[in-house]
Amino acid sequence: MECFVCLLKKNSFIALLEKGGGEDNYWYNITAWRRFNYDFKLGLRAWRFNGLGPIMQFDIINTNLNLWFMPAYDFKSKRQNIILGVNYVL
């Protein structure tokens, strides 16, 4: 059985929520991750205006960069989105 601290290193969750004035004035970005090895994470993200879908992240070894890819389906606009991103970790 794995220790709780070890599980925290493998699993992560973040929820970013914003509510403005008005009924339809809100935003969210909710992501759950699972780290499979040193340089690869897989998760699920719900992101308003972009959609719901799996997200894959690849860390570039010996740099502070990681690349991520998310195919998402937006149920409100009924369209498929493909999102690519680059993160720089300080």
C-alpha positions as CSV (number, residue, x, y, z in Angstrom):
1,M,0.0,0.0,0.0
2,E,1.3,3.4,-0.9
3,C,1.7,6.2,1.6
4,F,-0.6,9.2,1.5
5,V,2.3,11.6,0.7
6,C,3.4,9.4,-2.1
7,L,-0.1,9.4,-3.6
8,L,-0.2,13.3,-3.4
9,K,2.9,13.3,-5.5
10,K,1.2,11.2,-8.2
11,N,-2.3,12.8,-8.1
12,S,-3.3,16.4,-8.2
13,F,-6.5,18.4,-8.5
14,I,-7.1,22.1,-9.1
15,A,-10.4,24.1,-9.5
16,L,-10.3,27.7,-10.6
17,L,-13.7,29.4,-10.4
18,E,-14.9,32.9,-11.1
19,K,-18.3,34.5,-10.8
20,G,-19.1,38.0,-12.0
21,G,-22.3,40.0,-12.1
22,G,-25.2,38.5,-14.0
23,E,-26.6,35.0,-14.3
24,D,-24.3,33.9,-17.2
25,N,-21.1,35.6,-16.1
26,Y,-19.0,32.8,-14.7
27,W,-15.9,30.9,-15.7
28,Y,-14.2,27.7,-14.5
29,N,-11.2,25.5,-15.2
30,I,-11.2,22.2,-13.2
31,T,-8.4,19.7,-13.7
32,A,-7.6,16.3,-12.1
33,W,-4.2,14.8,-12.9
34,R,-2.4,11.5,-12.5
35,R,1.4,11.4,-12.9
36,F,2.5,8.1,-14.5
37,N,6.2,8.7,-14.6
38,Y,8.8,11.5,-14.3
39,D,7.8,13.2,-17.6
40,F,4.2,12.2,-18.4
41,K,0.8,13.2,-16.8
42,L,-2.7,12.3,-17.9
43,G,-5.9,14.0,-16.6
44,L,-9.3,15.2,-17.2
45,R,-10.2,18.9,-17.6
46,A,-13.5,20.8,-17.7
47,W,-12.9,24.3,-19.0
48,R,-15.7,26.8,-19.8
49,F,-15.8,28.0,-23.4
50,N,-13.3,25.3,-24.4
51,G,-14.9,22.0,-23.3
52,L,-14.5,18.8,-21.5
53,G,-11.9,16.2,-22.3
54,P,-8.7,14.4,-21.5
55,I,-5.4,16.3,-21.1
56,M,-1.9,15.0,-21.6
57,Q,1.2,16.7,-20.4
58,F,4.8,15.9,-21.4
59,D,7.6,17.5,-19.3
60,I,10.8,18.3,-21.3
61,I,13.7,16.9,-19.2
62,N,16.4,19.3,-18.0
63,T,14.2,22.3,-18.8
64,N,11.4,24.2,-17.1
65,L,9.1,23.6,-20.0
66,N,6.2,21.2,-20.5
67,L,3.9,20.7,-23.4
68,W,0.2,19.8,-23.1
69,F,-2.5,18.7,-25.5
70,M,-6.3,18.6,-24.9
71,P,-9.0,17.4,-27.3
72,A,-12.2,18.8,-25.9
73,Y,-15.9,18.9,-26.7
74,D,-17.9,22.0,-25.8
75,F,-21.4,20.9,-25.1
76,K,-22.8,24.5,-25.3
77,S,-21.5,25.3,-28.7
78,K,-21.6,21.7,-29.9
79,R,-18.1,21.7,-31.4
80,Q,-14.8,19.9,-31.0
81,N,-11.7,21.9,-29.9
82,I,-8.1,20.9,-29.9
83,I,-5.9,22.9,-27.5
84,L,-2.1,22.9,-27.4
85,G,-0.2,24.6,-24.7
86,V,3.4,25.3,-23.4
87,N,4.0,26.0,-19.8
88,Y,7.2,27.5,-18.3
89,V,7.6,26.6,-14.6
90,L,9.4,29.2,-12.5
